[in-house]
Amino acid sequence: MAQEPVPGIYVNTKDYRVKRASTKFAVPEGEGWILLTEEYNTGLATIRTMCAEKKLVDDPAKLQWD
């Protein structure tokens, strides 16, 4: 059974994109998307810090909103 989509901040570690999904219908589909946090009001600076701490990307400064 497929898992229900969860709103939050998603990071695509392959192409350094960040997507804010405020509803389950906005959750990105496709490969490479990882749920970083369920707090969808998180700012980009905090997202970059979280990704660095979790070692999700080599250069968090490259992360940009999708």
PDBQT receptor file of N, H, CA, C and O in Angstrom, charges set to zero:
ATOM      1  N   MET A   1       0.835  -1.177   0.000  1.00  0.00    +0.000 N 
ATOM      2  CA  MET A   1       0.000   0.000   0.000  1.00  0.00    +0.000 C 
ATOM      3  C   MET A   1       0.885   1.247   0.000  1.00  0.00    +0.000 C 
ATOM      4  O   MET A   1       1.872   1.301   0.733  1.00  0.00    +0.000 OA
ATOM      5  N   ALA A   2       0.550   2.228  -0.796  1.00  0.00    +0.000 N 
ATOM      6  H   ALA A   2      -0.252   2.184  -1.391  1.00  0.00    +0.000 HD
ATOM      7  CA  ALA A   2       1.321   3.463  -0.874  1.00  0.00    +0.000 C 
ATOM      8  C   ALA A   2       1.081   4.318   0.371  1.00  0.00    +0.000 C 
ATOM      9  O   ALA A   2      -0.015   4.335   0.931  1.00  0.00    +0.000 OA
ATOM     10  N   GLN A   3       2.130   5.026   0.789  1.00  0.00    +0.000 N 
ATOM     11  H   GLN A   3       3.021   5.013   0.334  1.00  0.00    +0.000 HD
ATOM     12  CA  GLN A   3       2.033   5.893   1.954  1.00  0.00    +0.000 C 
ATOM     13  C   GLN A   3       1.333   7.198   1.573  1.00  0.00    +0.000 C 
ATOM     14  O   GLN A   3       1.549   7.731   0.485  1.00  0.00    +0.000 OA
ATOM     15  N   GLU A   4       0.503   7.701   2.466  1.00  0.00    +0.000 N 
ATOM     16  H   GLU A   4       0.327   7.268   3.350  1.00  0.00    +0.000 HD
ATOM     17  CA  GLU A   4      -0.200   8.967   2.259  1.00  0.00    +0.000 C 
ATOM     18  C   GLU A   4       0.815  10.113   2.185  1.00  0.00    +0.000 C 
ATOM     19  O   GLU A   4       1.703  10.196   3.033  1.00  0.00    +0.000 OA
ATOM     20  N   PRO A   5       0.700  10.998   1.186  1.00  0.00    +0.000 N 
ATOM     21  CA  PRO A   5       1.618  12.137   1.088  1.00  0.00    +0.000 C 
ATOM     22  C   PRO A   5       1.527  13.031   2.333  1.00  0.00    +0.000 C 
ATOM     23  O   PRO A   5       0.451  13.205   2.905  1.00  0.00    +0.000 OA
ATOM     24  N   VAL A   6       2.651  13.584   2.733  1.00  0.00    +0.000 N 
ATOM     25  H   VAL A   6       3.525  13.442   2.268  1.00  0.00    +0.000 HD
ATOM     26  CA  VAL A   6       2.734  14.426   3.925  1.00  0.00    +0.000 C 
ATOM     27  C   VAL A   6       3.157  15.836   3.513  1.00  0.00    +0.000 C 
ATOM     28  O   VAL A   6       4.167  15.993   2.828  1.00  0.00    +0.000 OA
ATOM     29  N   PRO A   7       2.402  16.870   3.916  1.00  0.00    +0.000 N 
ATOM     30  CA  PRO A   7       2.843  18.242   3.638  1.00  0.00    +0.000 C 
ATOM     31  C   PRO A   7       4.153  18.543   4.351  1.00  0.00    +0.000 C 
ATOM     32  O   PRO A   7       4.442  17.973   5.403  1.00  0.00    +0.000 OA
ATOM     33  N   GLY A   8       4.934  19.432   3.779  1.00  0.00    +0.000 N 
ATOM     34  H   GLY A   8       4.699  19.895   2.925  1.00  0.00    +0.000 HD
ATOM     35  CA  GLY A   8       6.193  19.821   4.390  1.00  0.00    +0.000 C 
ATOM     36  C   GLY A   8       7.160  20.377   3.374  1.00  0.00    +0.000 C 
ATOM     37  O   GLY A   8       6.766  20.792   2.284  1.00  0.00    +0.000 OA
ATOM     38  N   ILE A   9       8.428  20.384   3.737  1.00  0.00    +0.000 N 
ATOM     39  H   ILE A   9       8.748  20.047   4.622  1.00  0.00    +0.000 HD
ATOM     40  CA  ILE A   9       9.499  20.851   2.855  1.00  0.00    +0.000 C 
ATOM     41  C   ILE A   9      10.196  19.628   2.269  1.00  0.00    +0.000 C 
ATOM     42  O   ILE A   9      10.647  18.741   2.994  1.00  0.00    +0.000 OA
ATOM     43  N   TYR A  10      10.273  19.603   0.948  1.00  0.00    +0.000 N 
ATOM     44  H   TYR A  10       9.907  20.324   0.359  1.00  0.00    +0.000 HD
ATOM     45  CA  TYR A  10      10.919  18.503   0.232  1.00  0.00    +0.000 C 
ATOM     46  C   TYR A  10      12.160  19.028  -0.470  1.00  0.00    +0.000 C 
ATOM     47  O   TYR A  10      12.172  20.144  -0.991  1.00  0.00    +0.000 OA
ATOM     48  N   VAL A  11      13.199  18.210  -0.476  1.00  0.00    +0.000 N 
ATOM     49  H   VAL A  11      13.189  17.304  -0.053  1.00  0.00    +0.000 HD
ATOM     50  CA  VAL A  11      14.459  18.569  -1.118  1.00  0.00    +0.000 C 
ATOM     51  C   VAL A  11      14.773  17.521  -2.177  1.00  0.00    +0.000 C 
ATOM     52  O   VAL A  11      14.684  16.318  -1.928  1.00  0.00    +0.000 OA
ATOM     53  N   ASN A  12      15.139  17.995  -3.358  1.00  0.00    +0.000 N 
ATOM     54  H   ASN A  12      15.211  18.972  -3.560  1.00  0.00    +0.000 HD
ATOM     55  CA  ASN A  12      15.610  17.101  -4.409  1.00  0.00    +0.000 C 
ATOM     56  C   ASN A  12      17.130  17.193  -4.383  1.00  0.00    +0.000 C 
ATOM     57  O   ASN A  12      17.716  18.190  -4.806  1.00  0.00    +0.000 OA
ATOM     58  N   THR A  13      17.752  16.138  -3.881  1.00  0.00    +0.000 N 
ATOM     59  H   THR A  13      17.276  15.328  -3.537  1.00  0.00    +0.000 HD
ATOM     60  CA  THR A  13      19.201  16.158  -3.690  1.00  0.00    +0.000 C 
ATOM     61  C   THR A  13      19.980  15.998  -4.983  1.00  0.00    +0.000 C 
ATOM     62  O   THR A  13      21.191  16.221  -5.009  1.00  0.00    +0.000 OA
ATOM     63  N   LYS A  14      19.302  15.615  -6.052  1.00  0.00    +0.000 N 
ATOM     64  H   LYS A  14      18.318  15.434  -6.030  1.00  0.00    +0.000 HD
ATOM     65  CA  LYS A  14      19.989  15.430  -7.337  1.00  0.00    +0.000 C 
ATOM     66  C   LYS A  14      20.182  16.751  -8.068  1.00  0.00    +0.000 C 
ATOM     67  O   LYS A  14      21.218  16.969  -8.696  1.00  0.00    +0.000 OA
ATOM     68  N   ASP A  15      19.180  17.641  -7.987  1.00  0.00    +0.000 N 
ATOM     69  H   ASP A  15      18.339  17.464  -7.476  1.00  0.00    +0.000 HD
ATOM     70  CA  ASP A  15      19.296  18.902  -8.720  1.00  0.00    +0.000 C 
ATOM     71  C   ASP A  15      19.146  20.130  -7.831  1.00  0.00    +0.000 C 
ATOM     72  O   ASP A  15      18.891  21.227  -8.328  1.00  0.00    +0.000 OA
ATOM     73  N   TYR A  16      19.302  19.951  -6.510  1.00  0.00    +0.000 N 
ATOM     74  H   TYR A  16      19.509  19.060  -6.107  1.00  0.00    +0.000 HD
ATOM     75  CA  TYR A  16      19.356  21.054  -5.553  1.00  0.00    +0.000 C 
ATOM     76  C   TYR A  16      18.102  21.942  -5.565  1.00  0.00    +0.000 C 
ATOM     77  O   TYR A  16      18.200  23.162  -5.437  1.00  0.00    +0.000 OA
ATOM     78  N   ARG A  17      16.935  21.327  -5.717  1.00  0.00    +0.000 N 
ATOM     79  H   ARG A  17      16.854  20.336  -5.821  1.00  0.00    +0.000 HD
ATOM     80  CA  ARG A  17      15.678  22.073  -5.676  1.00  0.00    +0.000 C 
ATOM     81  C   ARG A  17      14.980  21.828  -4.342  1.00  0.00    +0.000 C 
ATOM     82  O   ARG A  17      15.094  20.755  -3.750  1.00  0.00    +0.000 OA
ATOM     83  N   VAL A  18      14.259  22.847  -3.886  1.00  0.00    +0.000 N 
ATOM     84  H   VAL A  18      14.167  23.719  -4.367  1.00  0.00    +0.000 HD
ATOM     85  CA  VAL A  18      13.483  22.775  -2.648  1.00  0.00    +0.000 C 
ATOM     86  C   VAL A  18      12.046  23.134  -2.981  1.00  0.00    +0.000 C 
ATOM     87  O   VAL A  18      11.793  24.110  -3.686  1.00  0.00    +0.000 OA
ATOM     88  N   LYS A  19      11.103  22.345  -2.473  1.00  0.00    +0.000 N 
ATOM     89  H   LYS A  19      11.308  21.551  -1.900  1.00  0.00    +0.000 HD
ATOM     90  CA  LYS A  19       9.686  22.603  -2.741  1.00  0.00    +0.000 C 
ATOM     91  C   LYS A  19       8.924  22.645  -1.427  1.00  0.00    +0.000 C 
ATOM     92  O   LYS A  19       9.097  21.792  -0.557  1.00  0.00    +0.000 OA
ATOM     93  N   ARG A  20       8.069  23.668  -1.304  1.00  0.00    +0.000 N 
ATOM     94  H   ARG A  20       7.928  24.361  -2.011  1.00  0.00    +0.000 HD
ATOM     95  CA  ARG A  20       7.198  23.811  -0.153  1.00  0.00    +0.000 C 
ATOM     96  C   ARG A  20       5.841  23.208  -0.524  1.00  0.00    +0.000 C 
ATOM     97  O   ARG A  20       5.170  23.692  -1.435  1.00  0.00    +0.000 OA
ATOM     98  N   ALA A  21       5.446  22.160   0.180  1.00  0.00    +0.000 N 
ATOM     99  H   ALA A  21       5.992  21.766   0.920  1.00  0.00    +0.000 HD
ATOM    100  CA  ALA A  21       4.160  21.502  -0.059  1.00  0.00    +0.000 C 
ATOM    101  C   ALA A  21       3.275  21.761   1.155  1.00  0.00    +0.000 C 
ATOM    102  O   ALA A  21       3.422  21.110   2.190  1.00  0.00    +0.000 OA
ATOM    103  N   SER A  22       2.351  22.719   1.022  1.00  0.00    +0.000 N 
ATOM    104  H   SER A  22       2.232  23.248   0.181  1.00  0.00    +0.000 HD
ATOM    105  CA  SER A  22       1.509  23.085   2.164  1.00  0.00    +0.000 C 
ATOM    106  C   SER A  22       0.281  22.190   2.288  1.00  0.00    +0.000 C 
ATOM    107  O   SER A  22      -0.418  22.237   3.299  1.00  0.00    +0.000 OA
ATOM    108  N   THR A  23       0.014  21.378   1.271  1.00  0.00    +0.000 N 
ATOM    109  H   THR A  23       0.583  21.340   0.450  1.00  0.00    +0.000 HD
ATOM    110  CA  THR A  23      -1.067  20.386   1.333  1.00  0.00    +0.000 C 
ATOM    111  C   THR A  23      -0.551  19.076   0.766  1.00  0.00    +0.000 C 
ATOM    112  O   THR A  23       0.476  19.049   0.088  1.00  0.00    +0.000 OA
ATOM    113  N   LYS A  24      -1.253  18.002   1.038  1.00  0.00    +0.000 N 
ATOM    114  H   LYS A  24      -2.088  18.024   1.589  1.00  0.00    +0.000 HD
ATOM    115  CA  LYS A  24      -0.806  16.696   0.524  1.00  0.00    +0.000 C 
ATOM    116  C   LYS A  24      -0.886  16.642  -1.001  1.00  0.00    +0.000 C 
ATOM    117  O   LYS A  24      -0.243  15.801  -1.629  1.00  0.00    +0.000 OA
ATOM    118  N   PHE A  25      -1.672  17.535  -1.591  1.00  0.00    +0.000 N 
ATOM    119  H   PHE A  25      -2.194  18.218  -1.081  1.00  0.00    +0.000 HD
ATOM    120  CA  PHE A  25      -1.808  17.555  -3.049  1.00  0.00    +0.000 C 
ATOM    121  C   PHE A  25      -0.634  18.249  -3.742  1.00  0.00    +0.000 C 
ATOM    122  O   PHE A  25      -0.454  18.120  -4.953  1.00  0.00    +0.000 OA
ATOM    123  N   ALA A  26       0.154  18.978  -2.972  1.00  0.00    +0.000 N 
ATOM    124  H   ALA A  26       0.009  19.083  -1.988  1.00  0.00    +0.000 HD
ATOM    125  CA  ALA A  26       1.304  19.705  -3.533  1.00  0.00    +0.000 C 
ATOM    126  C   ALA A  26       2.613  18.949  -3.365  1.00  0.00    +0.000 C 
ATOM    127  O   ALA A  26       3.665  19.445  -3.768  1.00  0.00    +0.000 OA
ATOM    128  N   VAL A  27       2.569  17.769  -2.782  1.00  0.00    +0.000 N 
ATOM    129  H   VAL A  27       1.715  17.366  -2.455  1.00  0.00    +0.000 HD
ATOM    130  CA  VAL A  27       3.789  16.979  -2.571  1.00  0.00    +0.000 C 
ATOM    131  C   VAL A  27       4.383  16.604  -3.931  1.00  0.00    +0.000 C 
ATOM    132  O   VAL A  27       3.675  16.079  -4.791  1.00  0.00    +0.000 OA
ATOM    133  N   PRO A  28       5.676  16.868  -4.130  1.00  0.00    +0.000 N 
ATOM    134  CA  PRO A  28       6.291  16.573  -5.431  1.00  0.00    +0.000 C 
ATOM    135  C   PRO A  28       6.363  15.073  -5.704  1.00  0.00    +0.000 C 
ATOM    136  O   PRO A  28       6.529  14.258  -4.797  1.00  0.00    +0.000 OA
ATOM    137  N   GLU A  29       6.234  14.747  -6.970  1.00  0.00    +0.000 N 
ATOM    138  H   GLU A  29       6.099  15.409  -7.707  1.00  0.00    +0.000 HD
ATOM    139  CA  GLU A  29       6.333  13.356  -7.397  1.00  0.00    +0.000 C 
ATOM    140  C   GLU A  29       7.619  13.184  -8.191  1.00  0.00    +0.000 C 
ATOM    141  O   GLU A  29       8.158  14.152  -8.729  1.00  0.00    +0.000 OA
ATOM    142  N   GLY A  30       8.099  11.981  -8.262  1.00  0.00    +0.000 N 
ATOM    143  H   GLY A  30       7.662  11.195  -7.825  1.00  0.00    +0.000 HD
ATOM    144  CA  GLY A  30       9.296  11.699  -9.034  1.00  0.00    +0.000 C 
ATOM    145  C   GLY A  30      10.465  11.338  -8.149  1.00  0.00    +0.000 C 
ATOM    146  O   GLY A  30      10.383  11.382  -6.921  1.00  0.00    +0.000 OA
ATOM    147  N   GLU A  31      11.548  10.983  -8.796  1.00  0.00    +0.000 N 
ATOM    148  H   GLU A  31      11.615  10.948  -9.793  1.00  0.00    +0.000 HD
ATOM    149  CA  GLU A  31      12.747  10.544  -8.088  1.00  0.00    +0.000 C 
ATOM    150  C   GLU A  31      13.495  11.709  -7.446  1.00  0.00    +0.000 C 
ATOM    151  O   GLU A  31      13.453  12.841  -7.929  1.00  0.00    +0.000 OA
ATOM    152  N   GLY A  32      14.169  11.406  -6.363  1.00  0.00    +0.000 N 
ATOM    153  H   GLY A  32      14.203  10.487  -5.971  1.00  0.00    +0.000 HD
ATOM    154  CA  GLY A  32      15.077  12.369  -5.756  1.00  0.00    +0.000 C 
ATOM    155  C   GLY A  32      14.482  13.244  -4.667  1.00  0.00    +0.000 C 
ATOM    156  O   GLY A  32      15.231  13.925  -3.967  1.00  0.00    +0.000 OA
ATOM    157  N   TRP A  33      13.163  13.252  -4.495  1.00  0.00    +0.000 N 
ATOM    158  H   TRP A  33      12.554  12.698  -5.064  1.00  0.00    +0.000 HD
ATOM    159  CA  TRP A  33      12.543  14.120  -3.496  1.00  0.00    +0.000 C 
ATOM    160  C   TRP A  33      12.537  13.446  -2.133  1.00  0.00    +0.000 C 
ATOM    161  O   TRP A  33      12.099  12.304  -1.989  1.00  0.00    +0.000 OA
ATOM    162  N   ILE A  34      13.034  14.176  -1.128  1.00  0.00    +0.000 N 
ATOM    163  H   ILE A  34      13.389  15.103  -1.244  1.00  0.00    +0.000 HD
ATOM    164  CA  ILE A  34      13.109  13.692   0.248  1.00  0.00    +0.000 C 
ATOM    165  C   ILE A  34      12.367  14.674   1.143  1.00  0.00    +0.000 C 
ATOM    166  O   ILE A  34      12.567  15.884   1.040  1.00  0.00    +0.000 OA
ATOM    167  N   LEU A  35      11.513  14.157   2.021  1.00  0.00    +0.000 N 
ATOM    168  H   LEU A  35      11.351  13.174   2.105  1.00  0.00    +0.000 HD
ATOM    169  CA  LEU A  35      10.856  15.005   3.008  1.00  0.00    +0.000 C 
ATOM    170  C   LEU A  35      11.891  15.414   4.048  1.00  0.00    +0.000 C 
ATOM    171  O   LEU A  35      12.428  14.570   4.766  1.00  0.00    +0.000 OA
ATOM    172  N   LEU A  36      12.167  16.710   4.126  1.00  0.00    +0.000 N 
ATOM    173  H   LEU A  36      11.730  17.396   3.543  1.00  0.00    +0.000 HD
ATOM    174  CA  LEU A  36      13.154  17.221   5.071  1.00  0.00    +0.000 C 
ATOM    175  C   LEU A  36      12.502  17.527   6.417  1.00  0.00    +0.000 C 
ATOM    176  O   LEU A  36      13.039  17.175   7.467  1.00  0.00    +0.000 OA
ATOM    177  N   THR A  37      11.354  18.176   6.380  1.00  0.00    +0.000 N 
ATOM    178  H   THR A  37      10.918  18.462   5.527  1.00  0.00    +0.000 HD
ATOM    179  CA  THR A  37      10.640  18.544   7.600  1.00  0.00    +0.000 C 
ATOM    180  C   THR A  37       9.153  18.703   7.284  1.00  0.00    +0.000 C 
ATOM    181  O   THR A  37       8.788  19.085   6.172  1.00  0.00    +0.000 OA
ATOM    182  N   GLU A  38       8.318  18.416   8.244  1.00  0.00    +0.000 N 
ATOM    183  H   GLU A  38       8.615  18.106   9.148  1.00  0.00    +0.000 HD
ATOM    184  CA  GLU A  38       6.878  18.599   8.075  1.00  0.00    +0.000 C 
ATOM    185  C   GLU A  38       6.471  20.044   8.332  1.00  0.00    +0.000 C 
ATOM    186  O   GLU A  38       5.315  20.407   8.114  1.00  0.00    +0.000 OA
ATOM    187  N   GLU A  39       7.401  20.869   8.790  1.00  0.00    +0.000 N 
ATOM    188  H   GLU A  39       8.340  20.574   8.966  1.00  0.00    +0.000 HD
ATOM    189  CA  GLU A  39       7.133  22.291   9.036  1.00  0.00    +0.000 C 
ATOM    190  C   GLU A  39       7.310  23.048   7.718  1.00  0.00    +0.000 C 
ATOM    191  O   GLU A  39       8.428  23.399   7.341  1.00  0.00    +0.000 OA
ATOM    192  N   TYR A  40       6.201  23.294   7.026  1.00  0.00    +0.000 N 
ATOM    193  H   TYR A  40       5.292  23.008   7.332  1.00  0.00    +0.000 HD
ATOM    194  CA  TYR A  40       6.291  23.857   5.676  1.00  0.00    +0.000 C 
ATOM    195  C   TYR A  40       6.545  25.366   5.641  1.00  0.00    +0.000 C 
ATOM    196  O   TYR A  40       6.629  25.942   4.556  1.00  0.00    +0.000 OA
ATOM    197  N   ASN A  41       6.668  26.010   6.785  1.00  0.00    +0.000 N 
ATOM    198  H   ASN A  41       6.600  25.542   7.666  1.00  0.00    +0.000 HD
ATOM    199  CA  ASN A  41       7.006  27.438   6.815  1.00  0.00    +0.000 C 
ATOM    200  C   ASN A  41       8.492  27.680   7.066  1.00  0.00    +0.000 C 
ATOM    201  O   ASN A  41       8.899  28.811   7.328  1.00  0.00    +0.000 OA
ATOM    202  N   THR A  42       9.289  26.644   6.989  1.00  0.00    +0.000 N 
ATOM    203  H   THR A  42       8.957  25.725   6.776  1.00  0.00    +0.000 HD
ATOM    204  CA  THR A  42      10.730  26.746   7.208  1.00  0.00    +0.000 C 
ATOM    205  C   THR A  42      11.377  27.570   6.094  1.00  0.00    +0.000 C 
ATOM    206  O   THR A  42      11.079  27.375   4.916  1.00  0.00    +0.000 OA
ATOM    207  N   GLY A  43      12.254  28.482   6.471  1.00  0.00    +0.000 N 
ATOM    208  H   GLY A  43      12.497  28.641   7.428  1.00  0.00    +0.000 HD
ATOM    209  CA  GLY A  43      12.942  29.336   5.505  1.00  0.00    +0.000 C 
ATOM    210  C   GLY A  43      14.117  28.633   4.846  1.00  0.00    +0.000 C 
ATOM    211  O   GLY A  43      14.606  27.614   5.333  1.00  0.00    +0.000 OA
ATOM    212  N   LEU A  44      14.560  29.196   3.728  1.00  0.00    +0.000 N 
ATOM    213  H   LEU A  44      14.163  30.024   3.332  1.00  0.00    +0.000 HD
ATOM    214  CA  LEU A  44      15.622  28.577   2.933  1.00  0.00    +0.000 C 
ATOM    215  C   LEU A  44      16.945  28.500   3.700  1.00  0.00    +0.000 C 
ATOM    216  O   LEU A  44      17.674  27.518   3.558  1.00  0.00    +0.000 OA
ATOM    217  N   ALA A  45      17.267  29.502   4.498  1.00  0.00    +0.000 N 
ATOM    218  H   ALA A  45      16.675  30.300   4.613  1.00  0.00    +0.000 HD
ATOM    219  CA  ALA A  45      18.519  29.464   5.265  1.00  0.00    +0.000 C 
ATOM    220  C   ALA A  45      18.513  28.289   6.246  1.00  0.00    +0.000 C 
ATOM    221  O   ALA A  45      19.516  27.592   6.395  1.00  0.00    +0.000 OA
ATOM    222  N   THR A  46      17.387  28.079   6.905  1.00  0.00    +0.000 N 
ATOM    223  H   THR A  46      16.572  28.646   6.783  1.00  0.00    +0.000 HD
ATOM    224  CA  THR A  46      17.257  26.954   7.833  1.00  0.00    +0.000 C 
ATOM    225  C   THR A  46      17.306  25.627   7.093  1.00  0.00    +0.000 C 
ATOM    226  O   THR A  46      17.899  24.663   7.576  1.00  0.00    +0.000 OA
ATOM    227  N   ILE A  47      16.685  25.578   5.924  1.00  0.00    +0.000 N 
ATOM    228  H   ILE A  47      16.203  26.362   5.531  1.00  0.00    +0.000 HD
ATOM    229  CA  ILE A  47      16.698  24.363   5.099  1.00  0.00    +0.000 C 
ATOM    230  C   ILE A  47      18.125  24.014   4.710  1.00  0.00    +0.000 C 
ATOM    231  O   ILE A  47      18.525  22.851   4.767  1.00  0.00    +0.000 OA
ATOM    232  N   ARG A  48      18.887  25.018   4.316  1.00  0.00    +0.000 N 
ATOM    233  H   ARG A  48      18.563  25.962   4.269  1.00  0.00    +0.000 HD
ATOM    234  CA  ARG A  48      20.281  24.777   3.942  1.00  0.00    +0.000 C 
ATOM    235  C   ARG A  48      21.082  24.242   5.131  1.00  0.00    +0.000 C 
ATOM    236  O   ARG A  48      21.904  23.339   4.975  1.00  0.00    +0.000 OA
ATOM    237  N   THR A  49      20.840  24.803   6.314  1.00  0.00    +0.000 N 
ATOM    238  H   THR A  49      20.173  25.537   6.441  1.00  0.00    +0.000 HD
ATOM    239  CA  THR A  49      21.523  24.329   7.519  1.00  0.00    +0.000 C 
ATOM    240  C   THR A  49      21.145  22.883   7.826  1.00  0.00    +0.000 C 
ATOM    241  O   THR A  49      22.008  22.066   8.147  1.00  0.00    +0.000 OA
ATOM    242  N   MET A  50      19.861  22.571   7.727  1.00  0.00    +0.000 N 
ATOM    243  H   MET A  50      19.160  23.235   7.467  1.00  0.00    +0.000 HD
ATOM    244  CA  MET A  50      19.393  21.211   7.995  1.00  0.00    +0.000 C 
ATOM    245  C   MET A  50      20.022  20.219   7.021  1.00  0.00    +0.000 C 
ATOM    246  O   MET A  50      20.439  19.131   7.418  1.00  0.00    +0.000 OA
ATOM    247  N   CYS A  51      20.087  20.595   5.754  1.00  0.00    +0.000 N 
ATOM    248  H   CYS A  51      19.748  21.479   5.431  1.00  0.00    +0.000 HD
ATOM    249  CA  CYS A  51      20.678  19.709   4.739  1.00  0.00    +0.000 C 
ATOM    250  C   CYS A  51      22.164  19.499   4.990  1.00  0.00    +0.000 C 
ATOM    251  O   CYS A  51      22.682  18.403   4.778  1.00  0.00    +0.000 OA
ATOM    252  N   ALA A  52      22.854  20.548   5.443  1.00  0.00    +0.000 N 
ATOM    253  H   ALA A  52      22.434  21.438   5.615  1.00  0.00    +0.000 HD
ATOM    254  CA  ALA A  52      24.281  20.423   5.759  1.00  0.00    +0.000 C 
ATOM    255  C   ALA A  52      24.477  19.495   6.952  1.00  0.00    +0.000 C 
ATOM    256  O   ALA A  52      25.361  18.639   6.936  1.00  0.00    +0.000 OA
ATOM    257  N   GLU A  53      23.654  19.664   7.989  1.00  0.00    +0.000 N 
ATOM    258  H   GLU A  53      22.936  20.360   8.002  1.00  0.00    +0.000 HD
ATOM    259  CA  GLU A  53      23.780  18.828   9.188  1.00  0.00    +0.000 C 
ATOM    260  C   GLU A  53      23.510  17.356   8.889  1.00  0.00    +0.000 C 
ATOM    261  O   GLU A  53      24.138  16.465   9.461  1.00  0.00    +0.000 OA
ATOM    262  N   LYS A  54      22.555  17.117   7.970  1.00  0.00    +0.000 N 
ATOM    263  H   LYS A  54      22.045  17.841   7.505  1.00  0.00    +0.000 HD
ATOM    264  CA  LYS A  54      22.192  15.736   7.615  1.00  0.00    +0.000 C 
ATOM    265  C   LYS A  54      23.034  15.196   6.463  1.00  0.00    +0.000 C 
ATOM    266  O   LYS A  54      22.878  14.047   6.051  1.00  0.00    +0.000 OA
ATOM    267  N   LYS A  55      23.932  16.043   5.946  1.00  0.00    +0.000 N 
ATOM    268  H   LYS A  55      24.059  16.977   6.281  1.00  0.00    +0.000 HD
ATOM    269  CA  LYS A  55      24.823  15.676   4.834  1.00  0.00    +0.000 C 
ATOM    270  C   LYS A  55      24.039  15.154   3.626  1.00  0.00    +0.000 C 
ATOM    271  O   LYS A  55      24.390  14.138   3.026  1.00  0.00    +0.000 OA
ATOM    272  N   LEU A  56      22.955  15.887   3.284  1.00  0.00    +0.000 N 
ATOM    273  H   LEU A  56      22.669  16.712   3.772  1.00  0.00    +0.000 HD
ATOM    274  CA  LEU A  56      22.114  15.480   2.157  1.00  0.00    +0.000 C 
ATOM    275  C   LEU A  56      22.672  15.951   0.817  1.00  0.00    +0.000 C 
ATOM    276  O   LEU A  56      22.459  15.308  -0.211  1.00  0.00    +0.000 OA
ATOM    277  N   VAL A  57      23.388  17.075   0.834  1.00  0.00    +0.000 N 
ATOM    278  H   VAL A  57      23.561  17.597   1.669  1.00  0.00    +0.000 HD
ATOM    279  CA  VAL A  57      23.972  17.626  -0.399  1.00  0.00    +0.000 C 
ATOM    280  C   VAL A  57      25.405  18.074  -0.107  1.00  0.00    +0.000 C 
ATOM    281  O   VAL A  57      25.761  18.352   1.038  1.00  0.00    +0.000 OA
ATOM    282  N   ASP A  58      26.215  18.139  -1.158  1.00  0.00    +0.000 N 
ATOM    283  H   ASP A  58      25.925  17.914  -2.089  1.00  0.00    +0.000 HD
ATOM    284  CA  ASP A  58      27.607  18.553  -1.017  1.00  0.00    +0.000 C 
ATOM    285  C   ASP A  58      27.725  20.047  -0.745  1.00  0.00    +0.000 C 
ATOM    286  O   ASP A  58      28.565  20.469   0.049  1.00  0.00    +0.000 OA
ATOM    287  N   ASP A  59      26.878  20.858  -1.408  1.00  0.00    +0.000 N 
ATOM    288  H   ASP A  59      26.195  20.515  -2.053  1.00  0.00    +0.000 HD
ATOM    289  CA  ASP A  59      26.961  22.312  -1.280  1.00  0.00    +0.000 C 
ATOM    290  C   ASP A  59      25.558  22.885  -1.020  1.00  0.00    +0.000 C 
ATOM    291  O   ASP A  59      24.846  23.193  -1.976  1.00  0.00    +0.000 OA
ATOM    292  N   PRO A  60      25.147  23.033   0.233  1.00  0.00    +0.000 N 
ATOM    293  CA  PRO A  60      23.800  23.527   0.552  1.00  0.00    +0.000 C 
ATOM    294  C   PRO A  60      23.519  24.920  -0.021  1.00  0.00    +0.000 C 
ATOM    295  O   PRO A  60      22.356  25.273  -0.219  1.00  0.00    +0.000 OA
ATOM    296  N   ALA A  61      24.546  25.708  -0.289  1.00  0.00    +0.000 N 
ATOM    297  H   ALA A  61      25.491  25.421  -0.128  1.00  0.00    +0.000 HD
ATOM    298  CA  ALA A  61      24.338  27.051  -0.845  1.00  0.00    +0.000 C 
ATOM    299  C   ALA A  61      23.708  26.998  -2.238  1.00  0.00    +0.000 C 
ATOM    300  O   ALA A  61      23.131  27.987  -2.691  1.00  0.00    +0.000 OA
ATOM    301  N   LYS A  62      23.812  25.866  -2.916  1.00  0.00    +0.000 N 
ATOM    302  H   LYS A  62      24.281  25.063  -2.548  1.00  0.00    +0.000 HD
ATOM    303  CA  LYS A  62      23.236  25.704  -4.251  1.00  0.00    +0.000 C 
ATOM    304  C   LYS A  62      21.723  25.460  -4.213  1.00  0.00    +0.000 C 
ATOM    305  O   LYS A  62      21.062  25.565  -5.246  1.00  0.00    +0.000 OA
ATOM    306  N   LEU A  63      21.167  25.138  -3.047  1.00  0.00    +0.000 N 
ATOM    307  H   LEU A  63      21.704  25.052  -2.208  1.00  0.00    +0.000 HD
ATOM    308  CA  LEU A  63      19.736  24.857  -2.947  1.00  0.00    +0.000 C 
ATOM    309  C   LEU A  63      18.905  26.092  -3.294  1.00  0.00    +0.000 C 
ATOM    310  O   LEU A  63      19.173  27.190  -2.807  1.00  0.00    +0.000 OA
ATOM    311  N   GLN A  64      17.906  25.901  -4.130  1.00  0.00    +0.000 N 
ATOM    312  H   GLN A  64      17.688  25.009  -4.525  1.00  0.00    +0.000 HD
ATOM    313  CA  GLN A  64      17.023  26.978  -4.574  1.00  0.00    +0.000 C 
ATOM    314  C   GLN A  64      15.574  26.506  -4.536  1.00  0.00    +0.000 C 
ATOM    315  O   GLN A  64      15.297  25.314  -4.666  1.00  0.00    +0.000 OA
ATOM    316  N   TRP A  65      14.647  27.453  -4.356  1.00  0.00    +0.000 N 
ATOM    317  H   TRP A  65      14.872  28.422  -4.251  1.00  0.00    +0.000 HD
ATOM    318  CA  TRP A  65      13.219  27.100  -4.413  1.00  0.00    +0.000 C 
ATOM    319  C   TRP A  65      12.852  26.640  -5.817  1.00  0.00    +0.000 C 
ATOM    320  O   TRP A  65      13.358  27.159  -6.812  1.00  0.00    +0.000 OA
ATOM    321  N   ASP A  66      11.979  25.672  -5.874  1.00  0.00    +0.000 N 
ATOM    322  H   ASP A  66      11.569  25.250  -5.066  1.00  0.00    +0.000 HD
ATOM    323  CA  ASP A  66      11.486  25.148  -7.159  1.00  0.00    +0.000 C 
ATOM    324  C   ASP A  66      10.257  25.926  -7.562  1.00  0.00    +0.000 C 
ATOM    325  O   ASP A  66       9.673  25.657  -8.612  1.00  0.00    +0.000 OA
TER     326      ASP A  66
